[in-house]
Amino acid sequence: MTPARRLGVLLGDQLSFDLSLFDALDPTQDALLLAEVMDEATYVAHHPQKIALIFSAMRHFAQALGERGWRVIYVRLDDADNSGSLPGELLRWAERLGVEQVHLTECGEWRLQEALNQCGRPLVWHEDRRFFCSRQRFAAWASGRRQLRMENFYRDMRKRTGLLMEFDGSPVGGTWNLDQDNRKALPKGLRGPFAASFAADDLTREVLQLVEQRFAGHYGSLEGFDYPVTHAEAQALWQHFLDFGLAAFGDYQDAMAQGEPYLFHARISAALNIGLLDVRQLCADVEQAYREGRAPLNAAEGFIRQLIGWREYVRGIYWLRMPEYAELNAFGNRRALPEFYWTGDTSMRCMAQAIGQSLELGYAHHIQRLMVTGNFALLAGIAPKAICEWYLAIYLDAFDWVELPNTLGMVMHADGGYLGSKPYCASGRYIQRMSDYCGDCAYRVDQAVGEQACPFNALYWHFLRRHRDRLGTNPRLAMVYRNLDRMDEERREALWQRGEDLLARLDAGQAL
């Protein structure tokens, strides 16, 4: 084995040529290590397509690095000497190569960074500059603030990046946030553009066969895998969105429709999160589309807000509060996750649609996650760790830094309002307004009590009643509680009893 002076370790979600780690290494003297390991594929039961995406993208990236002159050591999952863990592979190859230093880019997950730091060898860490806001900058922004809110952070990011800003320092259009203009229901008959898809090459077919053999017990379908696995394919997916999706994204980003898993969404979050796309380029392209008249302001602002607002904000929260953040459970929820989250076997049409496409594609857009599967978990009092594990396992774009704050904080409000000022809870009426799911559902969205009543309705009021001590003084819920108080006692009791019956059925392991 030819020695190397230094070893750079690249993780499966760090497949970018622009990592700062490369600045510290020399292709003529140093080596790069990428390793497929069982620990990372199984610490939750990741969707088979997620494992396939990462392994295939890793193999293609390793090939591209070699073409650029790097010495690449690539450990496949089925290599006989594979230790099964990233710390194990780091130590094995550092010893074999006789390296002086091991360099890494800071991890996306606290769990993995902690494991690597405890491997027994000094490591040189580099900042992950794929983000606009470093961990240190976010901590400085948060320091001394009594309350952290995404809107304040987002405005600061707009000013700092200059995105959608006028020369005088004001936001383009005179308004910072056009969220109110992002909530149109999909008109009847309107459908999203055709979805871009990418055929598997020989490398990807090898990976698909490996995943089928090794991870057959994981929930989710491997059939129809068509995600981009190279930078060029990811760029083609992005261009497809710019050409066919962006213009309508602003109006219909919260809409849902049967048989339309993507609508006008970009479907680029998985590629972005593993390094196949660059967030700065995405934001610049969207701003350019707006300034050239190819996209309205509510589309450009809504898209950029998701990237430099929520995405960077939740990452900052994660690294500011871990590891204790993962243990928070403000409502004291203990209920197990219903089995139908893993099978889609439920008579609730909205849940069957959102869960079904998640199992099939490893994908659901943010409103399906927040206001359907997430809303139900919140109202039903599911244990935060259980639903967080489900999101982390099922979705291709889910990595702990982005999944945990979004699920534990935004979906479950388990951090007590640290991330967001109110729970995102709603009755079935919201789902009816934003989708066509309710029309042929087995339940009646216009009923709240009785066996045919939409479960979301009674569970919504049950949730508000059982947590009134915590939520009753929240100014954003004041009108809701006034509506509850205006109900006659018989109505309140009927709603409570319907909620009790539904929760008892969940506790008995019954599907709704």
C-alpha positions in Angstrom: 0.0 0.0 0.0 1.5 3.3 -1.1 1.7 5.7 1.9 -0.1 9.1 2.0 0.7 12.2 3.9 -2.8 13.1 4.8 -6.3 11.5 4.5 -9.4 13.3 3.7 -12.6 11.5 4.7 -15.8 12.4 2.7 -19.2 11.5 4.0 -22.2 10.4 1.9 -23.9 13.8 2.2 -20.7 15.7 1.3 -20.5 15.0 -2.4 -19.4 18.5 -3.4 -16.3 19.7 -5.2 -16.4 22.9 -3.3 -15.7 21.6 0.2 -13.1 23.6 2.2 -11.4 20.3 3.0 -10.0 20.2 -0.5 -8.1 23.5 0.1 -6.0 21.7 2.8 -5.1 18.6 0.7 -2.8 17.9 -2.2 -3.8 15.4 -4.9 -0.2 14.5 -5.4 0.5 13.5 -1.8 -2.8 12.9 -0.1 -5.7 10.4 -0.4 -9.5 10.6 -0.1 -11.7 8.0 1.6 -15.3 7.3 0.9 -17.0 4.3 2.6 -20.4 2.6 2.4 -21.0 1.3 5.9 -23.8 -0.7 7.5 -24.0 1.5 10.6 -25.0 4.6 8.5 -27.5 2.6 6.4 -29.2 1.0 9.4 -29.2 3.3 12.5 -32.7 3.9 11.4 -34.4 1.7 8.7 -33.7 4.1 5.9 -35.9 3.9 2.8 -34.2 1.6 0.2 -34.3 4.4 -2.4 -32.5 6.7 0.1 -29.7 4.1 0.6 -29.5 3.6 -3.2 -29.4 7.3 -3.9 -26.5 7.9 -1.5 -24.4 4.9 -2.4 -24.9 5.5 -6.2 -24.1 9.2 -5.8 -21.0 8.3 -3.7 -19.7 5.9 -6.4 -20.2 8.4 -9.1 -18.5 11.1 -7.1 -15.5 8.9 -6.3 -15.2 8.2 -10.0 -15.3 12.0 -10.8 -12.7 12.7 -8.2 -10.4 10.1 -9.7 -10.9 11.8 -13.1 -9.8 15.1 -11.5 -6.5 13.5 -10.3 -7.3 12.5 -6.8 -6.2 9.3 -5.2 -9.5 7.8 -4.0 -10.0 4.9 -1.7 -13.5 3.6 -2.0 -14.9 1.0 0.3 -18.0 -0.8 -0.9 -20.6 -2.2 1.5 -19.8 -5.8 0.5 -16.0 -5.4 0.7 -14.8 -8.3 2.8 -12.7 -6.1 5.2 -15.3 -3.4 5.6 -15.5 -2.7 9.4 -19.1 -1.5 9.1 -18.6 2.0 10.6 -17.1 5.3 9.5 -14.9 5.5 12.6 -13.7 2.0 11.9 -12.9 2.7 8.3 -11.2 6.0 9.2 -8.9 4.2 11.6 -8.2 1.3 9.3 -7.2 3.4 6.4 -5.3 6.0 8.4 -3.1 3.1 9.8 -2.7 1.4 6.4 -1.6 4.6 4.7 0.5 5.8 7.6 -1.0 9.3 7.4 0.1 12.2 9.5 -3.3 13.9 9.6 -7.0 13.0 9.0 -9.2 15.8 7.6 -13.0 16.0 7.6 -15.7 18.5 6.9 -18.0 19.1 9.9 -20.8 16.5 10.0 -24.4 17.2 9.4 -25.4 14.9 12.3 -24.4 15.4 15.9 -24.5 11.6 16.4 -21.8 10.9 13.7 -19.6 13.8 14.6 -19.5 12.6 18.2 -18.7 9.1 17.1 -15.8 10.3 14.9 -14.5 12.6 17.7 -14.3 9.6 20.0 -12.4 7.3 17.5 -9.2 7.8 19.4 -7.3 9.8 16.8 -6.9 13.6 16.5 -8.9 15.0 13.6 -8.7 18.2 11.6 -12.2 19.6 11.1 -13.2 22.1 8.3 -16.2 24.3 8.2 -19.0 23.2 5.8 -19.2 26.2 3.6 -22.1 24.8 1.5 -24.3 27.0 3.8 -24.7 30.7 3.8 -24.6 30.8 7.6 -21.9 29.0 9.6 -22.6 27.4 12.9 -20.6 30.1 14.6 -22.4 32.9 12.8 -25.8 31.5 13.8 -24.7 31.2 17.4 -23.5 34.8 17.4 -26.9 35.9 15.9 -28.8 33.9 18.5 -26.7 35.2 21.4 -28.5 37.5 23.8 -31.9 37.1 22.1 -34.8 36.4 24.4 -36.6 34.7 21.6 -35.5 33.2 18.3 -37.8 33.5 15.3 -37.2 32.5 11.7 -38.6 35.7 10.3 -36.0 37.8 12.0 -33.2 35.5 11.0 -34.6 35.4 7.4 -34.6 39.2 7.1 -31.0 39.3 8.4 -30.0 36.7 5.8 -31.7 38.7 3.0 -29.8 41.8 4.0 -26.5 39.9 4.3 -26.8 38.0 1.0 -28.5 40.9 -0.9 -31.0 38.4 -2.4 -34.2 40.1 -3.6 -33.0 43.4 -2.1 -33.1 47.0 -3.5 -30.1 49.3 -3.5 -31.6 51.3 -0.6 -31.7 48.2 1.6 -35.4 47.6 1.3 -36.9 44.2 0.1 -37.9 44.0 -3.5 -41.6 44.7 -3.7 -41.7 46.4 -0.4 -42.5 43.2 1.6 -40.2 40.8 3.3 -42.4 37.7 3.3 -45.1 36.8 0.8 -46.3 33.6 2.6 -49.9 34.8 2.4 -49.5 34.6 -1.4 -48.3 31.0 -1.3 -51.5 29.3 -0.2 -53.8 29.0 -3.2 -55.6 25.7 -3.6 -55.1 24.0 -6.9 -57.9 24.8 -9.4 -59.8 21.9 -10.7 -58.2 20.3 -13.7 -54.8 22.0 -13.2 -51.9 19.6 -12.9 -48.2 19.9 -12.5 -45.7 19.5 -15.2 -44.3 16.1 -16.2 -41.6 14.9 -13.7 -38.0 14.7 -14.8 -36.5 11.3 -14.4 -33.1 9.7 -14.8 -32.3 6.2 -16.1 -30.0 4.0 -14.1 -26.5 3.4 -15.5 -24.3 0.4 -14.7 -23.1 1.8 -11.4 -26.6 2.6 -10.2 -27.9 -0.8 -11.3 -25.2 -2.5 -9.2 -26.2 -0.4 -6.3 -29.9 -1.2 -6.7 -29.1 -4.9 -6.8 -27.0 -4.6 -3.6 -29.7 -2.6 -1.8 -32.4 -5.1 -2.8 -30.3 -7.9 -1.4 -29.1 -6.3 1.8 -32.1 -4.1 2.8 -35.2 -6.0 1.8 -36.6 -5.7 5.3 -36.7 -1.9 5.2 -40.0 -0.2 4.5 -40.4 1.5 1.1 -40.3 0.5 -2.5 -37.1 0.3 -4.6 -39.0 0.1 -7.8 -39.0 3.1 -10.2 -35.9 4.7 -8.7 -35.2 7.7 -11.0 -33.3 10.2 -8.9 -30.3 12.2 -10.1 -27.0 10.6 -8.8 -24.5 13.0 -10.5 -23.9 16.7 -10.5 -24.9 16.9 -14.2 -28.2 15.0 -13.6 -29.0 17.2 -10.5 -28.4 20.3 -12.6 -30.8 18.9 -15.3 -33.4 18.4 -12.6 -32.9 21.9 -11.4 -33.2 23.3 -14.9 -36.4 21.4 -15.4 -37.9 23.1 -12.4 -36.8 26.5 -13.6 -38.4 25.9 -17.0 -41.6 24.2 -15.9 -42.3 24.6 -12.2 -41.0 27.9 -10.7 -43.6 30.2 -12.2 -46.5 28.4 -10.5 -44.6 27.4 -7.4 -45.4 30.6 -5.5 -49.2 30.2 -5.9 -49.5 26.5 -5.3 -46.6 25.4 -3.1 -49.1 24.5 -0.3 -51.5 22.7 -2.6 -52.0 18.9 -2.6 -53.7 16.7 -5.2 -54.3 13.0 -5.6 -52.0 11.4 -8.1 -49.8 14.5 -8.1 -46.8 13.9 -5.8 -44.7 16.7 -7.1 -47.0 19.4 -8.6 -44.8 22.5 -9.0 -42.2 21.5 -6.5 -38.5 21.2 -7.5 -37.8 17.8 -5.9 -34.2 18.9 -5.5 -33.8 18.8 -1.7 -32.2 15.4 -1.6 -29.7 16.3 -4.3 -29.0 19.6 -2.5 -28.5 18.0 0.9 -26.0 15.5 -0.3 -23.9 18.1 -2.2 -25.0 17.6 -5.9 -26.3 21.2 -6.0 -25.1 24.5 -4.7 -27.5 26.6 -2.7 -25.9 29.9 -3.8 -26.4 29.0 -7.5 -30.0 28.0 -6.8 -30.8 31.3 -5.1 -29.1 33.3 -7.8 -31.0 31.4 -10.6 -34.3 32.0 -8.9 -33.6 35.7 -8.4 -32.5 36.0 -12.0 -35.7 34.3 -13.2 -37.7 36.9 -11.2 -35.7 39.9 -12.5 -36.0 38.7 -16.1 -39.8 38.3 -15.7 -39.9 34.5 -15.9 -41.2 34.0 -12.4 -43.5 36.2 -10.2 -42.2 37.6 -6.9 -44.2 35.3 -4.7 -42.6 32.3 -6.4 -39.0 33.7 -6.1 -39.4 35.0 -2.6 -41.2 31.8 -1.4 -38.4 29.6 -2.8 -35.6 31.7 -1.5 -37.3 31.9 1.9 -37.3 28.1 2.2 -33.5 28.0 1.4 -32.0 30.9 3.3 -34.8 31.1 5.8 -36.1 27.7 7.1 -33.2 25.5 5.9 -30.4 27.6 7.4 -32.5 28.5 10.5 -33.2 24.9 11.5 -29.6 23.9 10.9 -28.6 26.7 13.3 -31.1 25.6 15.9 -29.9 22.0 15.6 -26.2 22.8 16.3 -27.1 25.4 18.9 -29.1 23.0 21.0 -27.9 19.5 20.4 -27.7 17.0 22.0 -30.4 17.9 24.5 -32.7 19.2 21.8 -33.4 15.6 20.7 -34.8 14.7 24.1 -37.4 17.5 24.3 -41.1 16.5 24.8 -43.0 19.6 25.9 -46.4 17.8 25.8 -45.2 14.6 27.4 -46.4 12.5 24.5 -45.9 8.7 24.9 -48.2 7.2 22.3 -46.6 4.7 19.8 -46.5 5.5 16.1 -49.5 3.8 14.4 -48.5 0.9 12.2 -50.3 2.5 9.2 -47.4 5.0 9.0 -45.3 2.1 7.8 -47.9 0.6 5.5 -50.3 3.3 4.4 -53.2 1.1 5.4 -55.8 3.7 6.6 -59.2 4.8 5.5 -58.2 8.5 5.9 -57.6 9.4 2.2 -55.2 12.3 2.9 -53.0 10.1 5.1 -53.1 7.2 2.7 -52.1 9.5 -0.1 -49.2 11.2 1.8 -47.9 7.9 3.3 -48.4 5.9 0.2 -46.4 8.2 -2.0 -43.7 8.5 0.8 -43.3 4.7 0.8 -43.3 4.6 -3.0 -41.0 7.6 -3.7 -39.3 8.5 -0.5 -40.8 12.0 -1.1 -43.6 14.2 0.1 -43.6 18.0 0.0 -43.6 20.2 3.0 -47.4 20.6 3.5 -48.0 16.9 3.2 -45.4 16.4 5.9 -46.4 19.3 8.1 -50.2 19.4 7.8 -51.1 15.8 7.0 -48.8 13.2 8.5 -47.3 15.7 11.0 -50.6 17.2 12.0 -52.0 13.8 12.8 -49.0 12.8 14.9 -49.3 16.1 16.8 -53.0 15.8 17.4 -52.8 12.1 18.3 -50.0 12.7 20.9 -47.4 10.5 19.2 -44.0 10.3 21.0 -41.7 12.8 19.3 -38.8 10.3 19.0 -41.1 7.9 17.2 -42.3 10.3 14.5 -38.8 11.9 14.2 -37.4 8.4 13.4 -40.1 7.8 10.8 -39.3 11.1 9.0 -35.6 10.4 9.1 -36.1 6.9 7.8 -38.7 7.5 5.1 -37.5 10.6 3.2 -34.6 10.8 0.8 -33.7 14.3 1.8 -33.9 13.7 5.6 -30.7 14.2 7.6 -30.8 14.8 11.3 -29.7 18.5 11.1 -32.8 19.3 9.0 -35.2 16.6 10.0 -35.0 16.9 13.7 -35.8 20.6 14.2 -38.5 20.5 11.5 -40.2 17.4 13.1 -39.6 17.9 16.8 -39.9 21.6 16.7 -42.1 22.7 13.9 -44.4 19.6 13.5 -44.6 18.4 17.1 -44.0 21.6 19.0 -42.1 19.4 21.4 -39.5 22.1 22.1 -42.2 24.2 23.7 -42.1 27.0 21.2 -38.4 27.5 20.9 -38.4 27.1 17.1 -41.9 28.3 16.3 -44.4 30.4 18.1 -47.4 28.1 17.8 -48.2 24.5 17.0 -49.1 23.8 13.4 -52.4 22.1 14.2 -55.5 22.1 12.1 -58.8 20.2 11.6 -59.8 18.4 8.4 -61.1 21.7 7.0 -57.5 22.9 6.2 -56.8 19.7 4.3 -60.1 20.0 2.4 -59.3 23.6 1.5 -55.8 22.8 0.2 -56.4 19.5 -1.5 -58.9 17.2 -3.3 -58.3 14.4 -0.9 -61.6 14.7 1.0 -64.0 14.2 -1.9 -63.9 10.4 -2.0 -62.7 9.7 1.6 -64.4 7.1 3.8 -64.8 9.9 6.4 -66.9 13.1 6.2 -64.9 16.2 6.6 -68.0 18.2 7.3 -68.7 16.1 10.4 -66.8 16.1 13.7 -68.6 13.5 15.8 -70.0 10.1 14.8 -68.3 7.1 13.2 -68.2 8.8 9.8 -66.6 12.0 11.0 -63.2 13.0 9.9 -60.8 12.0 12.7 -58.8 15.2 12.3 -61.8 17.3 13.5 -62.4 15.8 16.9 -58.7 15.2 17.5 -58.0 18.9 16.8 -60.4 20.0 19.6 -59.3 17.2 21.9 -55.6 18.3 21.5 -56.5 22.0 22.3 -58.5 21.0 25.3 -56.0 18.6 26.8 -53.2 21.1 26.4 -55.0 24.3 27.4 -52.8 24.9 30.4 -49.8 25.3 28.0 -51.5 26.8 24.9 -54.4 28.8 26.3 -52.3 31.9 26.8 -50.7 31.8 23.3 -52.0 34.9 21.5 -51.9 33.2 18.2 -54.5 30.7 19.5 -56.7 33.1 21.3 -59.5 33.1 18.6 -59.5 29.3 18.5 -60.0 29.0 22.2 -62.7 31.6 22.1 -64.5 29.4 19.5 -64.1 26.5 21.8 -65.5 28.4 24.7 -68.5 29.5 22.7 -69.6 25.9 22.0 -72.3 24.5 24.2 -71.2 21.9 26.8 -73.0 19.1 25.0 -71.0 19.8 21.8 -67.7 20.0 23.7 -68.3 16.8 25.4 -69.2 15.0 22.2 -66.0 16.2 20.6 -64.0 15.1 23.6 -65.6 11.6 23.6 -65.0 11.2 19.9 -61.4 12.1 20.4 -61.1 9.7 23.3 -62.6 6.9 21.2 -60.1 7.6 18.3 -57.1 7.6 20.7 -58.3 4.4 22.3 -58.4 2.7 18.9 -54.8 3.9 18.2 -53.7 2.5 21.6 -55.4 -0.8 20.7 -53.3 -1.0 17.5 -56.3 -0.4 15.2 -56.1 1.5 11.9 -58.4 4.5 11.5 
